[in-house]
Amino acid sequence: MSISVPTDTERWRCAQCGNLTRFDVTRTVRSRDYLHLDLSGASRVEESEVLAETVEHVRCRWCDAVDAVDVVPRPAAEASAGQEQAAEPA
Ligand SMILES: [Zn+2]
């Protein structure tokens, strides 16, 4: 089963318990990082750019369901989409 990654207007919802906010995500990330090393040789990442990302597994922190997430609209996106379709009076 492939996992759909939410866009800017979407979010995950656990299909089993409805959790919207807490997930353990296992993902493969290809990134380009700016490492800033101090004179002792210790490094830290000061900038990180994600070049590619693949979500492998999503586990719900509430009910432990694995890869059982639905992609649903975020509240703001849902509201604006509703306005466009319904054209409710202000
Ligand atoms: Zn759940």
PDB file of the backbone (N, CA, C, O) and the ligand in Angstrom, with CONECT records:
HET     ZN  A 101       1
ATOM      1  N   MET A   1       0.853  -1.194   0.000  1.00  0.00           N
ATOM      2  CA  MET A   1       0.000   0.000   0.000  1.00  0.00           C
ATOM      3  C   MET A   1       0.883   1.237   0.000  1.00  0.00           C
ATOM      4  O   MET A   1       1.807   1.358   0.805  1.00  0.00           O
ATOM      5  N   SER A   2       0.587   2.151  -0.913  1.00  0.00           N
ATOM      6  CA  SER A   2       1.370   3.371  -0.950  1.00  0.00           C
ATOM      7  C   SER A   2       0.689   4.438  -0.106  1.00  0.00           C
ATOM      8  O   SER A   2      -0.537   4.489  -0.007  1.00  0.00           O
ATOM      9  N   ILE A   3       1.506   5.285   0.496  1.00  0.00           N
ATOM     10  CA  ILE A   3       0.998   6.324   1.378  1.00  0.00           C
ATOM     11  C   ILE A   3       0.938   7.628   0.594  1.00  0.00           C
ATOM     12  O   ILE A   3       1.926   8.044  -0.012  1.00  0.00           O
ATOM     13  N   SER A   4      -0.215   8.262   0.611  1.00  0.00           N
ATOM     14  CA  SER A   4      -0.342   9.568  -0.019  1.00  0.00           C
ATOM     15  C   SER A   4       0.163  10.634   0.941  1.00  0.00           C
ATOM     16  O   SER A   4      -0.218  10.656   2.112  1.00  0.00           O
ATOM     17  N   VAL A   5       1.007  11.503   0.451  1.00  0.00           N
ATOM     18  CA  VAL A   5       1.524  12.588   1.283  1.00  0.00           C
ATOM     19  C   VAL A   5       0.596  13.784   1.140  1.00  0.00           C
ATOM     20  O   VAL A   5       0.291  14.202   0.023  1.00  0.00           O
ATOM     21  N   PRO A   6       0.143  14.340   2.266  1.00  0.00           N
ATOM     22  CA  PRO A   6      -0.772  15.482   2.180  1.00  0.00           C
ATOM     23  C   PRO A   6      -0.103  16.686   1.529  1.00  0.00           C
ATOM     24  O   PRO A   6       1.091  16.920   1.718  1.00  0.00           O
ATOM     25  N   THR A   7      -0.874  17.440   0.769  1.00  0.00           N
ATOM     26  CA  THR A   7      -0.387  18.694   0.214  1.00  0.00           C
ATOM     27  C   THR A   7      -0.582  19.804   1.244  1.00  0.00           C
ATOM     28  O   THR A   7      -0.901  19.528   2.400  1.00  0.00           O
ATOM     29  N   ASP A   8      -0.393  21.052   0.833  1.00  0.00           N
ATOM     30  CA  ASP A   8      -0.541  22.187   1.743  1.00  0.00           C
ATOM     31  C   ASP A   8      -1.977  22.363   2.236  1.00  0.00           C
ATOM     32  O   ASP A   8      -2.210  23.026   3.246  1.00  0.00           O
ATOM     33  N   THR A   9      -2.927  21.780   1.534  1.00  0.00           N
ATOM     34  CA  THR A   9      -4.331  21.963   1.919  1.00  0.00           C
ATOM     35  C   THR A   9      -4.937  20.671   2.455  1.00  0.00           C
ATOM     36  O   THR A   9      -6.150  20.582   2.641  1.00  0.00           O
ATOM     37  N   GLU A  10      -4.097  19.673   2.701  1.00  0.00           N
ATOM     38  CA  GLU A  10      -4.602  18.386   3.158  1.00  0.00           C
ATOM     39  C   GLU A  10      -3.913  17.967   4.447  1.00  0.00           C
ATOM     40  O   GLU A  10      -2.918  18.560   4.865  1.00  0.00           O
ATOM     41  N   ARG A  11      -4.467  16.933   5.063  1.00  0.00           N
ATOM     42  CA  ARG A  11      -3.852  16.379   6.265  1.00  0.00           C
ATOM     43  C   ARG A  11      -4.181  14.907   6.342  1.00  0.00           C
ATOM     44  O   ARG A  11      -5.063  14.414   5.639  1.00  0.00           O
ATOM     45  N   TRP A  12      -3.450  14.196   7.221  1.00  0.00           N
ATOM     46  CA  TRP A  12      -3.758  12.794   7.443  1.00  0.00           C
ATOM     47  C   TRP A  12      -4.813  12.663   8.520  1.00  0.00           C
ATOM     48  O   TRP A  12      -4.884  13.469   9.448  1.00  0.00           O
ATOM     49  N   ARG A  13      -5.632  11.634   8.380  1.00  0.00           N
ATOM     50  CA  ARG A  13      -6.536  11.243   9.454  1.00  0.00           C
ATOM     51  C   ARG A  13      -6.487   9.726   9.567  1.00  0.00           C
ATOM     52  O   ARG A  13      -6.637   9.011   8.577  1.00  0.00           O
ATOM     53  N   CYS A  14      -6.277   9.251  10.783  1.00  0.00           N
ATOM     54  CA  CYS A  14      -6.247   7.805  10.994  1.00  0.00           C
ATOM     55  C   CYS A  14      -7.605   7.219  10.630  1.00  0.00           C
ATOM     56  O   CYS A  14      -8.637   7.652  11.142  1.00  0.00           O
ATOM     57  N   ALA A  15      -7.593   6.227   9.738  1.00  0.00           N
ATOM     58  CA  ALA A  15      -8.852   5.635   9.305  1.00  0.00           C
ATOM     59  C   ALA A  15      -9.487   4.799  10.406  1.00  0.00           C
ATOM     60  O   ALA A  15     -10.676   4.486  10.347  1.00  0.00           O
ATOM     61  N   GLN A  16      -8.697   4.440  11.408  1.00  0.00           N
ATOM     62  CA  GLN A  16      -9.215   3.557  12.453  1.00  0.00           C
ATOM     63  C   GLN A  16      -9.791   4.336  13.635  1.00  0.00           C
ATOM     64  O   GLN A  16     -10.874   4.015  14.123  1.00  0.00           O
ATOM     65  N   CYS A  17      -9.053   5.381  14.103  1.00  0.00           N
ATOM     66  CA  CYS A  17      -9.509   6.075  15.319  1.00  0.00           C
ATOM     67  C   CYS A  17      -9.778   7.564  15.107  1.00  0.00           C
ATOM     68  O   CYS A  17     -10.309   8.219  16.004  1.00  0.00           O
ATOM     69  N   GLY A  18      -9.428   8.109  13.953  1.00  0.00           N
ATOM     70  CA  GLY A  18      -9.718   9.508  13.686  1.00  0.00           C
ATOM     71  C   GLY A  18      -8.642  10.481  14.122  1.00  0.00           C
ATOM     72  O   GLY A  18      -8.815  11.691  13.973  1.00  0.00           O
ATOM     73  N   ASN A  19      -7.529   9.984  14.659  1.00  0.00           N
ATOM     74  CA  ASN A  19      -6.419  10.846  15.059  1.00  0.00           C
ATOM     75  C   ASN A  19      -5.971  11.722  13.894  1.00  0.00           C
ATOM     76  O   ASN A  19      -5.805  11.248  12.770  1.00  0.00           O
ATOM     77  N   LEU A  20      -5.776  13.018  14.186  1.00  0.00           N
ATOM     78  CA  LEU A  20      -5.353  13.960  13.141  1.00  0.00           C
ATOM     79  C   LEU A  20      -3.974  14.533  13.393  1.00  0.00           C
ATOM     80  O   LEU A  20      -3.407  15.185  12.517  1.00  0.00           O
ATOM     81  N   THR A  21      -3.427  14.303  14.572  1.00  0.00           N
ATOM     82  CA  THR A  21      -2.292  15.131  14.982  1.00  0.00           C
ATOM     83  C   THR A  21      -1.019  14.376  15.333  1.00  0.00           C
ATOM     84  O   THR A  21       0.042  14.997  15.405  1.00  0.00           O
ATOM     85  N   ARG A  22      -1.073  13.078  15.552  1.00  0.00           N
ATOM     86  CA  ARG A  22       0.140  12.404  16.024  1.00  0.00           C
ATOM     87  C   ARG A  22       0.408  11.119  15.251  1.00  0.00           C
ATOM     88  O   ARG A  22      -0.358  10.158  15.311  1.00  0.00           O
ATOM     89  N   PHE A  23       1.532  11.134  14.517  1.00  0.00           N
ATOM     90  CA  PHE A  23       1.905   9.982  13.712  1.00  0.00           C
ATOM     91  C   PHE A  23       3.412   9.756  13.794  1.00  0.00           C
ATOM     92  O   PHE A  23       4.192  10.706  13.862  1.00  0.00           O
ATOM     93  N   ASP A  24       3.804   8.499  13.785  1.00  0.00           N
ATOM     94  CA  ASP A  24       5.201   8.154  13.564  1.00  0.00           C
ATOM     95  C   ASP A  24       5.364   7.906  12.073  1.00  0.00           C
ATOM     96  O   ASP A  24       4.695   7.042  11.505  1.00  0.00           O
ATOM     97  N   VAL A  25       6.249   8.660  11.440  1.00  0.00           N
ATOM     98  CA  VAL A  25       6.414   8.569   9.999  1.00  0.00           C
ATOM     99  C   VAL A  25       7.805   8.029   9.695  1.00  0.00           C
ATOM    100  O   VAL A  25       8.814   8.615  10.085  1.00  0.00           O
ATOM    101  N   THR A  26       7.839   6.905   8.997  1.00  0.00           N
ATOM    102  CA  THR A  26       9.103   6.353   8.509  1.00  0.00           C
ATOM    103  C   THR A  26       9.258   6.795   7.069  1.00  0.00           C
ATOM    104  O   THR A  26       8.423   6.471   6.224  1.00  0.00           O
ATOM    105  N   ARG A  27      10.329   7.539   6.781  1.00  0.00           N
ATOM    106  CA  ARG A  27      10.476   8.058   5.423  1.00  0.00           C
ATOM    107  C   ARG A  27      11.926   8.077   4.995  1.00  0.00           C
ATOM    108  O   ARG A  27      12.846   8.195   5.805  1.00  0.00           O
ATOM    109  N   THR A  28      12.091   7.958   3.712  1.00  0.00           N
ATOM    110  CA  THR A  28      13.403   8.091   3.095  1.00  0.00           C
ATOM    111  C   THR A  28      13.516   9.492   2.530  1.00  0.00           C
ATOM    112  O   THR A  28      12.696   9.906   1.710  1.00  0.00           O
ATOM    113  N   VAL A  29      14.524  10.218   2.965  1.00  0.00           N
ATOM    114  CA  VAL A  29      14.697  11.595   2.530  1.00  0.00           C
ATOM    115  C   VAL A  29      16.053  11.736   1.854  1.00  0.00           C
ATOM    116  O   VAL A  29      17.079  11.322   2.393  1.00  0.00           O
ATOM    117  N   ARG A  30      16.039  12.323   0.672  1.00  0.00           N
ATOM    118  CA  ARG A  30      17.280  12.706   0.017  1.00  0.00           C
ATOM    119  C   ARG A  30      17.398  14.207   0.188  1.00  0.00           C
ATOM    120  O   ARG A  30      16.523  14.961  -0.240  1.00  0.00           O
ATOM    121  N   SER A  31      18.489  14.642   0.818  1.00  0.00           N
ATOM    122  CA  SER A  31      18.588  16.060   1.140  1.00  0.00           C
ATOM    123  C   SER A  31      19.984  16.585   0.867  1.00  0.00           C
ATOM    124  O   SER A  31      20.962  15.842   0.788  1.00  0.00           O
ATOM    125  N   ARG A  32      20.029  17.896   0.727  1.00  0.00           N
ATOM    126  CA  ARG A  32      21.317  18.566   0.644  1.00  0.00           C
ATOM    127  C   ARG A  32      21.413  19.448   1.886  1.00  0.00           C
ATOM    128  O   ARG A  32      20.580  20.324   2.118  1.00  0.00           O
ATOM    129  N   ASP A  33      22.455  19.188   2.678  1.00  0.00           N
ATOM    130  CA  ASP A  33      22.592  19.882   3.951  1.00  0.00           C
ATOM    131  C   ASP A  33      23.827  20.777   3.960  1.00  0.00           C
ATOM    132  O   ASP A  33      24.876  20.443   3.409  1.00  0.00           O
ATOM    133  N   TYR A  34      23.663  21.891   4.589  1.00  0.00           N
ATOM    134  CA  TYR A  34      24.799  22.780   4.832  1.00  0.00           C
ATOM    135  C   TYR A  34      25.340  22.457   6.214  1.00  0.00           C
ATOM    136  O   TYR A  34      24.713  22.765   7.227  1.00  0.00           O
ATOM    137  N   LEU A  35      26.518  21.828   6.243  1.00  0.00           N
ATOM    138  CA  LEU A  35      27.153  21.487   7.506  1.00  0.00           C
ATOM    139  C   LEU A  35      28.091  22.606   7.910  1.00  0.00           C
ATOM    140  O   LEU A  35      28.939  23.036   7.128  1.00  0.00           O
ATOM    141  N   HIS A  36      27.935  23.065   9.116  1.00  0.00           N
ATOM    142  CA  HIS A  36      28.833  24.075   9.672  1.00  0.00           C
ATOM    143  C   HIS A  36      29.665  23.392  10.746  1.00  0.00           C
ATOM    144  O   HIS A  36      29.149  22.983  11.786  1.00  0.00           O
ATOM    145  N   LEU A  37      30.958  23.277  10.478  1.00  0.00           N
ATOM    146  CA  LEU A  37      31.852  22.610  11.419  1.00  0.00           C
ATOM    147  C   LEU A  37      32.626  23.652  12.213  1.00  0.00           C
ATOM    148  O   LEU A  37      33.065  24.670  11.679  1.00  0.00           O
ATOM    149  N   ASP A  38      32.781  23.372  13.500  1.00  0.00           N
ATOM    150  CA  ASP A  38      33.644  24.249  14.285  1.00  0.00           C
ATOM    151  C   ASP A  38      35.076  23.734  14.208  1.00  0.00           C
ATOM    152  O   ASP A  38      35.331  22.697  13.596  1.00  0.00           O
ATOM    153  N   LEU A  39      36.007  24.448  14.822  1.00  0.00           N
ATOM    154  CA  LEU A  39      37.421  24.115  14.649  1.00  0.00           C
ATOM    155  C   LEU A  39      37.786  22.778  15.277  1.00  0.00           C
ATOM    156  O   LEU A  39      38.816  22.197  14.935  1.00  0.00           O
ATOM    157  N   SER A  40      36.958  22.282  16.191  1.00  0.00           N
ATOM    158  CA  SER A  40      37.227  20.957  16.771  1.00  0.00           C
ATOM    159  C   SER A  40      36.736  19.834  15.866  1.00  0.00           C
ATOM    160  O   SER A  40      37.035  18.663  16.104  1.00  0.00           O
ATOM    161  N   GLY A  41      35.987  20.188  14.834  1.00  0.00           N
ATOM    162  CA  GLY A  41      35.497  19.178  13.901  1.00  0.00           C
ATOM    163  C   GLY A  41      34.049  18.778  14.137  1.00  0.00           C
ATOM    164  O   GLY A  41      33.482  18.009  13.361  1.00  0.00           O
ATOM    165  N   ALA A  42      33.446  19.295  15.207  1.00  0.00           N
ATOM    166  CA  ALA A  42      32.038  18.987  15.446  1.00  0.00           C
ATOM    167  C   ALA A  42      31.194  19.742  14.426  1.00  0.00           C
ATOM    168  O   ALA A  42      31.468  20.899  14.107  1.00  0.00           O
ATOM    169  N   SER A  43      30.181  19.081  13.929  1.00  0.00           N
ATOM    170  CA  SER A  43      29.362  19.696  12.893  1.00  0.00           C
ATOM    171  C   SER A  43      27.918  19.801  13.324  1.00  0.00           C
ATOM    172  O   SER A  43      27.433  19.044  14.165  1.00  0.00           O
ATOM    173  N   ARG A  44      27.249  20.763  12.721  1.00  0.00           N
ATOM    174  CA  ARG A  44      25.794  20.826  12.860  1.00  0.00           C
ATOM    175  C   ARG A  44      25.206  21.276  11.535  1.00  0.00           C
ATOM    176  O   ARG A  44      25.843  21.979  10.750  1.00  0.00           O
ATOM    177  N   VAL A  45      23.970  20.848  11.311  1.00  0.00           N
ATOM    178  CA  VAL A  45      23.279  21.175  10.072  1.00  0.00           C
ATOM    179  C   VAL A  45      22.630  22.544  10.234  1.00  0.00           C
ATOM    180  O   VAL A  45      21.760  22.724  11.086  1.00  0.00           O
ATOM    181  N   GLU A  46      23.048  23.505   9.422  1.00  0.00           N
ATOM    182  CA  GLU A  46      22.469  24.838   9.519  1.00  0.00           C
ATOM    183  C   GLU A  46      21.375  25.068   8.482  1.00  0.00           C
ATOM    184  O   GLU A  46      20.468  25.871   8.701  1.00  0.00           O
ATOM    185  N   GLU A  47      21.459  24.368   7.358  1.00  0.00           N
ATOM    186  CA  GLU A  47      20.380  24.439   6.372  1.00  0.00           C
ATOM    187  C   GLU A  47      20.168  23.043   5.813  1.00  0.00           C
ATOM    188  O   GLU A  47      21.117  22.274   5.661  1.00  0.00           O
ATOM    189  N   SER A  48      18.935  22.724   5.514  1.00  0.00           N
ATOM    190  CA  SER A  48      18.630  21.423   4.939  1.00  0.00           C
ATOM    191  C   SER A  48      17.552  21.587   3.882  1.00  0.00           C
ATOM    192  O   SER A  48      16.470  22.116   4.138  1.00  0.00           O
ATOM    193  N   GLU A  49      17.882  21.119   2.691  1.00  0.00           N
ATOM    194  CA  GLU A  49      16.925  21.203   1.585  1.00  0.00           C
ATOM    195  C   GLU A  49      16.523  19.787   1.191  1.00  0.00           C
ATOM    196  O   GLU A  49      17.375  18.959   0.868  1.00  0.00           O
ATOM    197  N   VAL A  50      15.223  19.514   1.220  1.00  0.00           N
ATOM    198  CA  VAL A  50      14.738  18.189   0.848  1.00  0.00           C
ATOM    199  C   VAL A  50      14.659  18.097  -0.668  1.00  0.00           C
ATOM    200  O   VAL A  50      13.933  18.858  -1.307  1.00  0.00           O
ATOM    201  N   LEU A  51      15.405  17.166  -1.237  1.00  0.00           N
ATOM    202  CA  LEU A  51      15.416  16.991  -2.690  1.00  0.00           C
ATOM    203  C   LEU A  51      14.392  15.950  -3.118  1.00  0.00           C
ATOM    204  O   LEU A  51      13.785  16.064  -4.182  1.00  0.00           O
ATOM    205  N   ALA A  52      14.206  14.943  -2.288  1.00  0.00           N
ATOM    206  CA  ALA A  52      13.219  13.913  -2.584  1.00  0.00           C
ATOM    207  C   ALA A  52      12.823  13.255  -1.277  1.00  0.00           C
ATOM    208  O   ALA A  52      13.625  13.143  -0.349  1.00  0.00           O
ATOM    209  N   GLU A  53      11.586  12.827  -1.222  1.00  0.00           N
ATOM    210  CA  GLU A  53      11.091  12.254   0.016  1.00  0.00           C
ATOM    211  C   GLU A  53      10.078  11.178  -0.303  1.00  0.00           C
ATOM    212  O   GLU A  53       9.168  11.391  -1.104  1.00  0.00           O
ATOM    213  N   THR A  54      10.232  10.017   0.323  1.00  0.00           N
ATOM    214  CA  THR A  54       9.277   8.930   0.147  1.00  0.00           C
ATOM    215  C   THR A  54       8.805   8.471   1.515  1.00  0.00           C
ATOM    216  O   THR A  54       9.607   8.073   2.359  1.00  0.00           O
ATOM    217  N   VAL A  55       7.513   8.529   1.725  1.00  0.00           N
ATOM    218  CA  VAL A  55       6.951   8.044   2.980  1.00  0.00           C
ATOM    219  C   VAL A  55       6.750   6.537   2.870  1.00  0.00           C
ATOM    220  O   VAL A  55       6.073   6.057   1.961  1.00  0.00           O
ATOM    221  N   GLU A  56       7.340   5.799   3.800  1.00  0.00           N
ATOM    222  CA  GLU A  56       7.253   4.343   3.749  1.00  0.00           C
ATOM    223  C   GLU A  56       6.154   3.805   4.653  1.00  0.00           C
ATOM    224  O   GLU A  56       5.375   2.937   4.261  1.00  0.00           O
ATOM    225  N   HIS A  57       6.105   4.335   5.867  1.00  0.00           N
ATOM    226  CA  HIS A  57       5.074   3.873   6.790  1.00  0.00           C
ATOM    227  C   HIS A  57       4.595   5.033   7.649  1.00  0.00           C
ATOM    228  O   HIS A  57       5.372   5.913   8.021  1.00  0.00           O
ATOM    229  N   VAL A  58       3.311   5.019   7.956  1.00  0.00           N
ATOM    230  CA  VAL A  58       2.733   5.972   8.900  1.00  0.00           C
ATOM    231  C   VAL A  58       2.019   5.159   9.974  1.00  0.00           C
ATOM    232  O   VAL A  58       1.130   4.361   9.678  1.00  0.00           O
ATOM    233  N   ARG A  59       2.421   5.373  11.222  1.00  0.00           N
ATOM    234  CA  ARG A  59       1.795   4.645  12.318  1.00  0.00           C
ATOM    235  C   ARG A  59       1.094   5.635  13.229  1.00  0.00           C
ATOM    236  O   ARG A  59       1.675   6.636  13.648  1.00  0.00           O
ATOM    237  N   CYS A  60      -0.146   5.346  13.526  1.00  0.00           N
ATOM    238  CA  CYS A  60      -0.919   6.212  14.413  1.00  0.00           C
ATOM    239  C   CYS A  60      -0.398   6.087  15.838  1.00  0.00           C
ATOM    240  O   CYS A  60      -0.221   4.980  16.346  1.00  0.00           O
ATOM    241  N   ARG A  61      -0.151   7.239  16.487  1.00  0.00           N
ATOM    242  CA  ARG A  61       0.343   7.208  17.865  1.00  0.00           C
ATOM    243  C   ARG A  61      -0.751   6.866  18.856  1.00  0.00           C
ATOM    244  O   ARG A  61      -0.463   6.513  20.000  1.00  0.00           O
ATOM    245  N   TRP A  62      -1.990   6.965  18.438  1.00  0.00           N
ATOM    246  CA  TRP A  62      -3.087   6.687  19.366  1.00  0.00           C
ATOM    247  C   TRP A  62      -3.454   5.212  19.377  1.00  0.00           C
ATOM    248  O   TRP A  62      -3.565   4.609  20.444  1.00  0.00           O
ATOM    249  N   CYS A  63      -3.642   4.627  18.205  1.00  0.00           N
ATOM    250  CA  CYS A  63      -4.184   3.262  18.166  1.00  0.00           C
ATOM    251  C   CYS A  63      -3.227   2.274  17.510  1.00  0.00           C
ATOM    252  O   CYS A  63      -3.557   1.097  17.371  1.00  0.00           O
ATOM    253  N   ASP A  64      -2.031   2.744  17.100  1.00  0.00           N
ATOM    254  CA  ASP A  64      -1.014   1.866  16.516  1.00  0.00           C
ATOM    255  C   ASP A  64      -1.378   1.305  15.155  1.00  0.00           C
ATOM    256  O   ASP A  64      -0.705   0.391  14.678  1.00  0.00           O
ATOM    257  N   ALA A  65      -2.400   1.807  14.522  1.00  0.00           N
ATOM    258  CA  ALA A  65      -2.719   1.360  13.168  1.00  0.00           C
ATOM    259  C   ALA A  65      -1.579   1.759  12.233  1.00  0.00           C
ATOM    260  O   ALA A  65      -1.090   2.887  12.290  1.00  0.00           O
ATOM    261  N   VAL A  66      -1.164   0.842  11.382  1.00  0.00           N
ATOM    262  CA  VAL A  66      -0.063   1.101  10.460  1.00  0.00           C
ATOM    263  C   VAL A  66      -0.611   1.267   9.050  1.00  0.00           C
ATOM    264  O   VAL A  66      -1.376   0.438   8.557  1.00  0.00           O
ATOM    265  N   ASP A  67      -0.201   2.357   8.416  1.00  0.00           N
ATOM    266  CA  ASP A  67      -0.591   2.641   7.032  1.00  0.00           C
ATOM    267  C   ASP A  67      -2.107   2.654   6.862  1.00  0.00           C
ATOM    268  O   ASP A  67      -2.635   2.215   5.840  1.00  0.00           O
ATOM    269  N   ALA A  68      -2.783   3.155   7.862  1.00  0.00           N
ATOM    270  CA  ALA A  68      -4.247   3.254   7.790  1.00  0.00           C
ATOM    271  C   ALA A  68      -4.643   4.714   7.927  1.00  0.00           C
ATOM    272  O   ALA A  68      -5.393   5.078   8.833  1.00  0.00           O
ATOM    273  N   VAL A  69      -4.139   5.550   7.027  1.00  0.00           N
ATOM    274  CA  VAL A  69      -4.484   6.964   7.068  1.00  0.00           C
ATOM    275  C   VAL A  69      -5.225   7.351   5.794  1.00  0.00           C
ATOM    276  O   VAL A  69      -4.925   6.873   4.700  1.00  0.00           O
ATOM    277  N   ASP A  70      -6.197   8.229   5.974  1.00  0.00           N
ATOM    278  CA  ASP A  70      -6.872   8.844   4.844  1.00  0.00           C
ATOM    279  C   ASP A  70      -6.332  10.261   4.703  1.00  0.00           C
ATOM    280  O   ASP A  70      -5.984  10.901   5.695  1.00  0.00           O
ATOM    281  N   VAL A  71      -6.264  10.746   3.473  1.00  0.00           N
ATOM    282  CA  VAL A  71      -5.914  12.142   3.238  1.00  0.00           C
ATOM    283  C   VAL A  71      -7.200  12.933   3.158  1.00  0.00           C
ATOM    284  O   VAL A  71      -8.054  12.683   2.308  1.00  0.00           O
ATOM    285  N   VAL A  72      -7.325  13.906   4.071  1.00  0.00           N
ATOM    286  CA  VAL A  72      -8.552  14.700   4.135  1.00  0.00           C
ATOM    287  C   VAL A  72      -8.177  16.174   4.026  1.00  0.00           C
ATOM    288  O   VAL A  72      -7.036  16.542   4.304  1.00  0.00           O
ATOM    289  N   PRO A  73      -9.133  17.030   3.622  1.00  0.00           N
ATOM    290  CA  PRO A  73      -8.830  18.461   3.529  1.00  0.00           C
ATOM    291  C   PRO A  73      -8.584  19.059   4.908  1.00  0.00           C
ATOM    292  O   PRO A  73      -9.186  18.626   5.891  1.00  0.00           O
ATOM    293  N   ARG A  74      -7.707  20.044   4.983  1.00  0.00           N
ATOM    294  CA  ARG A  74      -7.561  20.799   6.225  1.00  0.00           C
ATOM    295  C   ARG A  74      -8.798  21.670   6.424  1.00  0.00           C
ATOM    296  O   ARG A  74      -9.490  21.995   5.459  1.00  0.00           O
ATOM    297  N   PRO A  75      -9.078  22.049   7.668  1.00  0.00           N
ATOM    298  CA  PRO A  75     -10.297  22.837   7.926  1.00  0.00           C
ATOM    299  C   PRO A  75     -10.388  24.101   7.077  1.00  0.00           C
ATOM    300  O   PRO A  75     -11.449  24.385   6.521  1.00  0.00           O
ATOM    301  N   ALA A  76      -9.313  24.860   6.962  1.00  0.00           N
ATOM    302  CA  ALA A  76      -9.355  26.109   6.193  1.00  0.00           C
ATOM    303  C   ALA A  76      -9.631  25.826   4.719  1.00  0.00           C
ATOM    304  O   ALA A  76     -10.414  26.525   4.076  1.00  0.00           O
ATOM    305  N   ALA A  77      -8.973  24.787   4.195  1.00  0.00           N
ATOM    306  CA  ALA A  77      -9.161  24.446   2.788  1.00  0.00           C
ATOM    307  C   ALA A  77     -10.587  23.983   2.545  1.00  0.00           C
ATOM    308  O   ALA A  77     -11.190  24.300   1.520  1.00  0.00           O
ATOM    309  N   GLU A  78     -11.120  23.225   3.504  1.00  0.00           N
ATOM    310  CA  GLU A  78     -12.471  22.728   3.377  1.00  0.00           C
ATOM    311  C   GLU A  78     -13.460  23.895   3.373  1.00  0.00           C
ATOM    312  O   GLU A  78     -14.415  23.909   2.598  1.00  0.00           O
ATOM    313  N   ALA A  79     -13.216  24.877   4.253  1.00  0.00           N
ATOM    314  CA  ALA A  79     -14.109  26.021   4.354  1.00  0.00           C
ATOM    315  C   ALA A  79     -14.105  26.838   3.065  1.00  0.00           C
ATOM    316  O   ALA A  79     -15.164  27.219   2.565  1.00  0.00           O
ATOM    317  N   SER A  80     -12.921  27.105   2.529  1.00  0.00           N
ATOM    318  CA  SER A  80     -12.871  27.924   1.321  1.00  0.00           C
ATOM    319  C   SER A  80     -13.452  27.160   0.125  1.00  0.00           C
ATOM    320  O   SER A  80     -14.101  27.755  -0.735  1.00  0.00           O
ATOM    321  N   ALA A  81     -13.223  25.867   0.075  1.00  0.00           N
ATOM    322  CA  ALA A  81     -13.789  25.070  -1.004  1.00  0.00           C
ATOM    323  C   ALA A  81     -15.307  25.078  -0.906  1.00  0.00           C
ATOM    324  O   ALA A  81     -16.005  25.139  -1.919  1.00  0.00           O
ATOM    325  N   GLY A  82     -15.821  25.014   0.342  1.00  0.00           N
ATOM    326  CA  GLY A  82     -17.261  25.048   0.532  1.00  0.00           C
ATOM    327  C   GLY A  82     -17.852  26.362   0.064  1.00  0.00           C
ATOM    328  O   GLY A  82     -18.931  26.386  -0.529  1.00  0.00           O
ATOM    329  N   GLN A  83     -17.145  27.466   0.329  1.00  0.00           N
ATOM    330  CA  GLN A  83     -17.643  28.766  -0.087  1.00  0.00           C
ATOM    331  C   GLN A  83     -17.723  28.850  -1.610  1.00  0.00           C
ATOM    332  O   GLN A  83     -18.685  29.379  -2.166  1.00  0.00           O
ATOM    333  N   GLU A  84     -16.711  28.327  -2.263  1.00  0.00           N
ATOM    334  CA  GLU A  84     -16.711  28.387  -3.720  1.00  0.00           C
ATOM    335  C   GLU A  84     -17.894  27.596  -4.300  1.00  0.00           C
ATOM    336  O   GLU A  84     -18.536  28.019  -5.261  1.00  0.00           O
ATOM    337  N   GLN A  85     -18.157  26.451  -3.693  1.00  0.00           N
ATOM    338  CA  GLN A  85     -19.191  25.595  -4.251  1.00  0.00           C
ATOM    339  C   GLN A  85     -20.598  26.056  -3.856  1.00  0.00           C
ATOM    340  O   GLN A  85     -21.509  26.058  -4.684  1.00  0.00           O
ATOM    341  N   ALA A  86     -20.770  26.443  -2.592  1.00  0.00           N
ATOM    342  CA  ALA A  86     -22.110  26.718  -2.098  1.00  0.00           C
ATOM    343  C   ALA A  86     -22.503  28.181  -2.260  1.00  0.00           C
ATOM    344  O   ALA A  86     -23.684  28.501  -2.391  1.00  0.00           O
ATOM    345  N   ALA A  87     -21.493  29.081  -2.249  1.00  0.00           N
ATOM    346  CA  ALA A  87     -21.768  30.512  -2.345  1.00  0.00           C
ATOM    347  C   ALA A  87     -22.811  30.953  -1.318  1.00  0.00           C
ATOM    348  O   ALA A  87     -23.821  31.572  -1.652  1.00  0.00           O
ATOM    349  N   GLU A  88     -22.532  30.615  -0.065  1.00  0.00           N
ATOM    350  CA  GLU A  88     -23.480  30.958   0.987  1.00  0.00           C
ATOM    351  C   GLU A  88     -23.455  32.462   1.240  1.00  0.00           C
ATOM    352  O   GLU A  88     -22.416  33.096   1.054  1.00  0.00           O
ATOM    353  N   PRO A  89     -24.577  33.043   1.661  1.00  0.00           N
ATOM    354  CA  PRO A  89     -24.594  34.475   1.982  1.00  0.00           C
ATOM    355  C   PRO A  89     -23.667  34.785   3.159  1.00  0.00           C
ATOM    356  O   PRO A  89     -23.536  33.972   4.074  1.00  0.00           O
ATOM    357  N   ALA A  90     -23.032  35.944   3.140  1.00  0.00           N
ATOM    358  CA  ALA A  90     -22.053  36.307   4.157  1.00  0.00           C
ATOM    359  C   ALA A  90     -22.746  36.626   5.477  1.00  0.00           C
ATOM    360  O   ALA A  90     -22.082  36.956   6.459  1.00  0.00           O
TER     361      ALA A  90
HETATM  362 ZN    ZN A 101      -5.428   5.682  15.037  1.00  0.00          ZN2+
END
